[in-house]
Amino acid sequence: MRLLRRQIRPKGMEKAFRRWRMLGSTWQSTGATPDGDDMVYRMNATTLEIGQGINGMKGVLGTVALMGVGAMGYAMPGVLTDLFTFSQWPDYVEDMGWFMAVLYLLTLLLLIPLFVMCLGVFIGAFFGYTDSLIRFDRIRRKVWVFIGGREPMELDWDQLTPVIQSVTPANATINTFYTARLVDLDAEGEVKMQGWHPHMVQIGPLAVVDAGALAQYEFVRQFMQDGPLGLQCKRYLQHRKTLREVFNPMSLLDLMRQSDFGLGHILVLFVVYGAFGPFLLVFSLADYIASYVNRIPRWPDRIEACAAEGGELRPPPNAQPQCPPIVAKELPFIVMGLISASLFYGWAFYPLMR
């Protein structure tokens, strides 16, 4: 049991798998140009509120988990019947042999925790919180981390150590992602713990290059040192998605809006959108629904009172929303996606409607 606890506790896992590059102290500049794009929700003269932008994948994860719940829920009655009908086991042993009968029993026992796990992922994706918010108070030099319905974790900014962590998802891929983290270390170099929560703060979403993670951290560091003056963002995060995001799977509409393609490239993108739209629109619709079903994190009154000292919390000045409205040149793609999805699902479900 001691070995098991060492393996599953975040403290042991973090020491075994971390790949950190230390950045000195929170008073030391990294030399990077600050960039808060797709990281900041709101800010004022004293408080900065950021997130990780994780609400974009909740609908996808929840939909896949719901498929697993449906498949295993369909099989569970028969599984439970076989599992608890002890009078049939002699017949199973006689027909399949001891080895296959035990393997069959283990398979039945495995389906139950898989069903519970998929159900938990579905509930967390559709009925959890939109994002893991973090607030920085430059007057009190405090960092508050939202951890669900419990009291937020409070950290001392000046005691944190900034690091860049690199993560390679699998041995079969060469892609490496980077995140900036603030960690609270003890005298032995271990991350301090608050229950099951490590004293660790992730700054912004994953970046494909370490310069992106450095820019996100430098945005936060300069805010804590000099305030919001001079800090700019192109896009700020939103908890709720707009209707345009239903027709923006894999950011295809963003690609069309931001790029100056020739006619040939536009036609290729148009065909791709029509061909894969029926499949992708299901998941983008699930993301849209999840953003409205999920709860927006609420801070305790004492933390809200601290933020109110700096004025009203607003999105960064001159920044555009993460989910912009529909423009005219996107309408043909949206119409193509609707027609393609209607034809495909009409053909797929026609036998059921006869």
C-alpha positions, 0 to 999 in steps of 0.5 A, spaced: 500 500 500 505 504 501 508 503 494 501 504 491 500 511 494 507 513 492 505 511 485 498 515 485 500 521 489 501 527 484 508 528 488 511 522 487 509 522 479 511 529 478 518 527 481 518 521 476 516 524 470 518 532 470 522 535 465 523 542 468 528 548 466 528 553 471 527 560 470 530 563 476 525 567 480 519 571 479 523 577 480 527 575 474 525 577 467 526 572 461 527 577 456 521 574 452 515 579 449 509 578 453 503 575 450 497 573 453 493 571 447 488 565 449 490 566 456 486 572 459 479 572 461 479 579 465 484 584 468 484 591 472 489 595 475 490 590 481 488 583 479 489 578 473 484 572 471 487 567 467 485 560 464 488 554 460 482 554 455 480 547 456 473 548 455 474 547 447 475 539 448 470 538 454 464 536 449 469 532 445 471 528 451 464 528 453 461 525 447 466 519 446 465 518 454 457 518 452 458 513 447 462 508 451 457 509 457 451 507 451 455 501 449 457 498 456 450 500 458 447 496 453 452 490 454 451 491 462 445 487 463 447 481 460 454 482 463 451 482 470 447 476 469 453 472 467 457 474 472 452 473 478 449 466 475 453 462 479 450 455 476 452 456 469 459 457 471 460 449 471 458 449 464 462 455 462 468 451 464 466 445 461 465 449 454 471 453 454 476 450 459 479 453 466 483 458 463 478 461 458 473 461 463 477 465 468 479 470 462 472 471 461 470 472 468 476 478 468 473 481 462 466 481 465 469 484 472 473 489 467 467 492 464 464 495 470 470 500 472 470 502 465 463 503 465 464 507 471 470 511 468 466 513 462 460 515 466 465 520 470 468 523 464 461 524 461 459 528 468 465 532 469 465 534 461 458 536 461 457 538 468 463 540 471 466 547 470 468 551 464 475 552 466 481 552 471 481 559 473 487 562 476 487 569 479 493 574 481 493 579 486 499 584 485 498 588 491 497 582 496 502 578 492 498 572 492 496 567 487 489 563 488 487 557 484 480 555 483 480 547 485 472 546 484 467 547 490 472 547 495 476 553 498 481 556 493 488 554 494 492 560 496 500 561 494 505 566 495 507 569 489 514 571 491 515 564 494 514 560 487 519 558 482 518 559 475 519 553 470 518 551 463 516 543 463 516 539 456 512 534 455 512 528 449 506 525 449 508 518 447 515 515 445 512 514 438 512 521 436 517 527 436 512 532 438 514 536 444 509 541 448 511 546 453 508 549 459 510 555 464 509 553 471 509 556 478 511 551 483 512 551 491 518 547 493 520 545 500 527 545 502 528 538 499 526 540 492 519 537 492 513 540 490 508 542 497 502 539 497 495 541 500 491 534 500 491 531 493 493 538 490 500 540 489 502 547 489 503 548 482 500 553 477 500 552 470 500 558 466 496 558 460 495 552 455 500 548 452 505 551 447 508 548 441 515 551 442 518 554 449 518 561 446 510 561 447 510 558 454 515 564 456 511 569 453 505 567 457 509 567 463 512 573 462 505 576 461 503 574 468 510 576 471 510 583 468 503 584 470 505 582 477 511 587 477 509 593 473 501 592 472 497 592 466 500 598 463 503 596 456 500 589 456 496 587 450 492 581 447 489 580 441 484 575 443 481 574 450 478 567 453 470 566 454 466 561 458 461 561 453 461 559 446 457 563 440 453 559 435 459 560 430 463 555 433 458 550 432 460 551 424 468 552 426 470 545 427 478 544 427 478 552 426 476 551 419 473 558 419 478 561 423 483 559 417 479 561 412 478 568 415 485 569 417 489 567 411 489 570 404 488 564 400 487 563 392 481 561 389 484 554 388 486 553 396 479 556 397 476 550 393 480 545 396 478 547 403 471 548 401 471 540 399 474 538 405 469 542 409 463 539 406 466 532 406 468 532 413 463 537 416 458 531 418 463 528 423 466 534 425 460 538 426 457 533 432 463 534 436 463 542 435 456 542 437 457 538 443 463 543 445 457 548 444 452 545 449 458 543 454 460 551 454 453 552 456 451 546 461 458 547 465 458 552 471 462 558 471 467 558 477 465 563 482 470 566 487 469 567 494 467 574 497 473 575 500 477 574 493 472 578 489 473 584 494 480 584 493 479 584 486 474 590 486 479 594 489 482 595 482 476 597 479 471 593 475 474 586 472 474 587 464 477 583 458 484 586 456 483 593 452 483 592 444 482 585 445 478 581 440 473 575 443 476 568 442 469 566 439 468 572 434 461 573 430 460 570 423 462 574 417 459 574 410 465 570 407 464 564 412 456 563 410 458 559 404 462 554 408 456 554 413 451 553 408 455 547 405 456 544 412 449 544 413 447 541 407 453 536 407 450 534 414 443 534 412 444 529 406 449 524 410 445 524 416 438 523 412 441 517 408 444 514 415 438 514 419 433 513 413 432 506 414 430 507 421 424 512 419 421 508 414 
